[in-house]
Amino acid sequence: MKATRPVRPLRWVAAREVRADVPLLVCLAVLVALLTAVAAAGPGLLDRLAGRALASRLEQEQQVEPGILFSARFEPADSADADASASDLAEDLLPVTEVIANAAPDALNGGLVHDSTRVELPLLDTETGAGEVGLGLVYASDAPGRGAYVEGRPPARSGKRVEIAVSTGTRDALKLRLWQELPLSPGALDKVQATAVIVGFFTADGADAKSGDADGAGTKRAEDTGGDAQNAGAAGGDRLWREVPLLAGPSRFPPRSAAGLDWEARALVAPGTVTALQAQAGAELTVTWGMRLDLDARTAARFAGERGQGELQRLLVRYPDDARSVFCGDIADFGGMFCEIGPHPASTLQHSTHLPDALTDFGRQWRQGRVVISFALASLLVVGLLAAAVTALLAVRRSLDAHRLQRARGASATGLALARAVHTAPSVLLGFLAGIAAARSLPDSSPAYEQALLVAGLVWLLLPALTWYALRDRSARTGGGPVPFAAGRRLTAEAVVLLLAAAGVVALRTRGAAAEAGPDPLLAAVPALLGLATVTVLVRCYPLPLRILARFSARRRGVVALIALSRAAKEAPARALALLVLVVTLAGAVFGGLVAGTLAEGRREAAAWQVGADASYLGAHRSPAVAERLAQVRGVSETVRVRQLRVDPTSATSGSRYGIASLVGVDGARLRAAAPGSPAARALQAAGLSGPQAGKDIRVLATGARAGDRLTLPLHGRKLRLRVVGPLPDEALQDPALGPLRGTTPPRERLLLADNRDLTAIEASDFEGSSLLLYGPHLDVQTLRSLVPRAAHDTAVGELRIRSEEQADAEADGMISVLRAAHTTCTVLAVLLALLALVLELLLSAEARGRTTAYLRTLGLGSRATIGLHLLQLLPMMVAAVAGGTALGLTLPALLGPALDLREFTGGPAAPALHPDLLLTAALGAGLGVLVVVAVGVETWMGRRRGLGAVLRLGRNGD
C-alpha cells in the first residue's frame, strides 16, 4: 500500500513564511528607525552643534579679558564731606556694579554676568633687597581668597596703614619677607609718601584661587548661577594672572634703563588703600568693570543661526547705552565729572568690546562648517537609503519565484506590490516611532517630523515599487531574455546622471550653501548625484582592463582567472548599487579626513603667519623701551625688525601710477641668520640687497615691475627714488616674517620689499606699522607676558603675539572639535550601513556565484581554486570602489568651490593647502580588503556544506 504524505496545515505554511520574513522586517525596522532619527534630529542637531561652537568661541574670545569692559574715571572724595571719610570704595562700587549687571538684556537668559571690578594705581617707587622697584597697586574684586595664601593673609579691608600682598614669585625675585615694610615714594603717581606692609604671599598657579569678590557682586552671581559660581571664582584667579601677569611675577628692566628701575611688579591692596593714596596724591583714577558673556546651551543654540547672530549683535550694541543711561542718565561724555560713585565725582561710563567682531567671524566660519556637517548628514542619509534599497532587492529576489507563480495564476503586479506594502507597514511604523522617540530623547529637541515622515515613507515604498517593477507586464513578457533597446536606455540614463551631477555642482558653486539652518535640498542631493556620476564612469571603465586581463589569462593554463575576470567584467552593471554605496561612504569619509587634516595644518600655518616668528611685537616703533626689554628676555636669541609704509609711487620715466603698495623693510641679514628658510631673506640676498646701501636710491624688489624700473615716492615735500632691482618671488609674498604687518592692513595692489639699511631716509614715525620678530627655541613666555599682557588695554603698549599661544588657541577651537565630532559620527554610521548593504549585496549575488562554483566543482575544481575564484570575482569591484571613492573625496573641495571656503577657518595669506588623512584612507581600504577576505572564507565554507543538488537544478536560467 502506497504511503500518503500528510498535508501540512495552512497556518503552518503561513507561520513558516512569516519566520522567513522576520530578518527582512527587523532589518527594515532598524533602517527606518536610524534614518528617521537622523532626518528628524538633523536640523535640531545642527542648531545644537552651532550653539556648542558659539559657546566655545565666546569662551575662547574671553580668555584674555571679559567680553565687555566698562570704565569710569573718578576723583577723590571731598575732604570736607563727613561721610566721605567713612565711605568704603567697595561698597560705593557695588551699586554701579548692580546697575551694569541689571541692565543686561533679558533675552540673554542671564548669560551676561559680572566678572570683575578692578582699580589699578600708577607706579610708585620703592626699594627692596633686589634693587629699585616700580610697584603698581591693584584692587581686584576677583583677587584670590584666603585659601590661596601660603603665608599671612589678604590685606585688611579697612585700616589706616597700607597693606599689600604679593605672589610667591614676586617674593622670591625681590627677596621679600612677611611683615616687611616698604617705603613708597612718588613715581608715576605723584605726591605720595607712605609705608607699605607686606601682610601675605599668595600662589598664582590658579589651583586654589577662590574669588573674594570684595565688592559684593560675587554673592549676587552665586545666587544666580548656583554651583557654577564656585567654578567661575576658581577660574577668575587664572584670568587675573593672565590679565595682570605682573601680579604673578615681576619683570626686570634692562641695565641702565631710562626709567632708572631694576624691577617692575604689582601687588594687591584693599579698597581702603586705593582711596587713601588717591586722596594723598589728589589723582584721578579709573575703575573697570568686566562683563562676561556665558551662554547656556539652549540660548547659544538660539543665537547661533543667521538671524540669531543678528539679534545678538543688536543686543550687544544696545546694552552699553542702556547701562550708561541707567547709571548717569543721557549725559554726553565731554570729559567732565557729572556722575557719582558714592562720594566720588565720576565720569560717565565708557565701554569697549570685541564680541561683535568675534560674532561676525563666527558667522562666516559657521556657514562653511554647516556645509561640512550637512554634507556628512546627506551622505549618511544616501547610504542609508541605498542600504534600504539593497534590503528591498534581496526581499524581491527571495520571493520572486512565488510571485511569478501568483502572476501566472492571475494576480496583478499592483496587487502583489500593495500586499507587500501592507505586509511591511507594521515594521516601518515601529521603526518610525522608534526613530522619533530617539530624536525626541535628545536634549532641547525639536524634531523635524515632516522630514522624518518623508524618509520613512520613501523607505517603505521601496519594496512595493521594486516588487511592481519586477512583476510588471513587460517583465513578465520578456522573462529572462534581453530587453529591447537596453543599450540605448542605459546610455540615456548615464547621460542624464552626468548632466544632473554637473548641474548640481554648478548650482551649488553659484549659489553656495543655504544661510539659514535647516535642510538644504541641493546640498543633500549633491552627494548622491556625484556618487552616481562616479559609479557611472567606473561601471563603464573598470570592465575594460578586466577583459584585457581575461584575454591574457586565456593563453595560460587554468580557467579560474579567465572565468573570474570575465564574470567580474560582465556583472559590472549589476554591481552598480554596491559600488554606489561604497563610493558614497568612502568619499564622505575621505572628504571628512581631508577637511580635518587641512584645518589642522592650515591653522598651524595661519598661526605662523600671524606671529611671523617664535614671537612678535607689533608697535615696536611706538614703545622702543618695551621692545628693548623684550629683546633681552631669557631665551630670545635673535631679533629682526620689519617695518611697513603705505605708498603710492609713480614711474620716474612716464609719470604713470604704480598703484597703492606696501613698502616693507626687513633686516635682511639678521632674518637670514634667524630663519635660513625665509623666502624674503633669500630673495634679498640673491638680489644683493642685504649689503650696505649703494647710492641714494632705495633698492627694492617689486611685484608688477621689471628690473631697472625707477619709481618716485613723494614724502613730506621730498621725492624719494626707488630702483627696482628685480621682481619679488611669489613665495616671498607668503613669507611668515611679513605676516604680522601685512595681516593688520587691508590687501593692497603691490608689494615693495627692501632692506632696512636702504630706508634710512624715512623717519621711524612715518611708518604705519612695525614689528619686532623674536626668535628662540625656548622663550620665557611668562616674562614676555609680564611685559606685554594679552589683555593690554593701552594700545600704545603694542601687541605681543606668541606662536605657542596662537597654536594652542587654534587647537582648542570648539568649532573644529564640533566639525570633527559630527563628521566622525556620521562617517561611523555610514560605514556600518555600508557594511550592511555590502553584506546584503553579497547575499544577492551568492546564488549565482554558488551555481558557477558548483558547475566547476563537478569538473574537478579544488578548494584553493574555489577560494581564488571567489576572491578574483569580488576584488575588482572593491578596487574600483576604493579608487572612485578616494578620488571623489579628494576632489570634493575643488568641486564645491565657493560653497566651501576653508580659508574662513584658518586665515593666512592664501587658501590652505589640502592635507588628506592618509591613515584614514589606508584604513578604509584595508577594511574593505579584510571584508572581501572574510566574505570569501564564509562563502567557501558554506559552499562546502551545501550539496551540489541544492544548487544545480534543472529548469533554472544559468548565469
HUTAWO-V588847 format. One record per run of one state. SS is the DSSP state (~ for helix, > for strand, _ for the rest). FROM is the first residue (numbers start at 1). TO is the last residue. If there is no record, write none. Layout:
ss={SS SS}
from={FROM FROM}
to={TO TO}
This chain:
ss={_ ~ _ > _ ~ _ ~ _ ~ _ > _ > _ > _ > _ ~ > _ > ~ _ > _ > _ > _ ~ _ ~ _ ~ _ > _ > _ ~ _ > _ ~ _ ~ _ > _ > _ > _ ~ _ ~ _ ~ _ ~ _ ~ _ ~ _ ~ _ ~ _ ~ _ > _ ~ _ > _ > _ > _ > _ ~ _ ~ _ > _ > _ > _ ~ _ ~ _ > ~ _ ~ _ > _ ~ _ ~ _ > ~ _ ~ _ ~ _ ~ _ ~ _ ~ _}
from={1 10 62 68 75 82 86 89 103 106 109 112 121 124 129 131 141 144 145 146 149 153 162 168 175 181 186 194 203 211 212 217 226 228 244 245 248 251 253 263 270 271 282 285 294 297 305 306 329 339 342 344 347 350 354 355 399 400 409 413 442 449 472 473 479 486 512 521 555 560 571 573 612 615 619 624 632 638 648 650 652 657 658 661 667 668 675 679 687 698 703 710 716 718 728 730 734 736 743 750 756 760 764 767 769 776 781 788 795 798 799 803 812 814 859 863 900 903 907 918 946 948 951}
to={9 61 67 74 81 85 88 102 105 108 111 120 123 128 130 140 143 144 145 148 152 161 167 174 180 185 193 202 210 211 216 225 227 243 244 247 250 252 262 269 270 281 284 293 296 304 305 328 338 341 343 346 349 353 354 398 399 408 412 441 448 471 472 478 485 511 520 554 559 570 572 611 614 618 623 631 637 647 649 651 656 657 660 666 667 674 678 686 697 702 709 715 717 727 729 733 735 742 749 755 759 763 766 768 775 780 787 794 797 798 802 811 813 858 862 899 902 906 917 945 947 950 959}
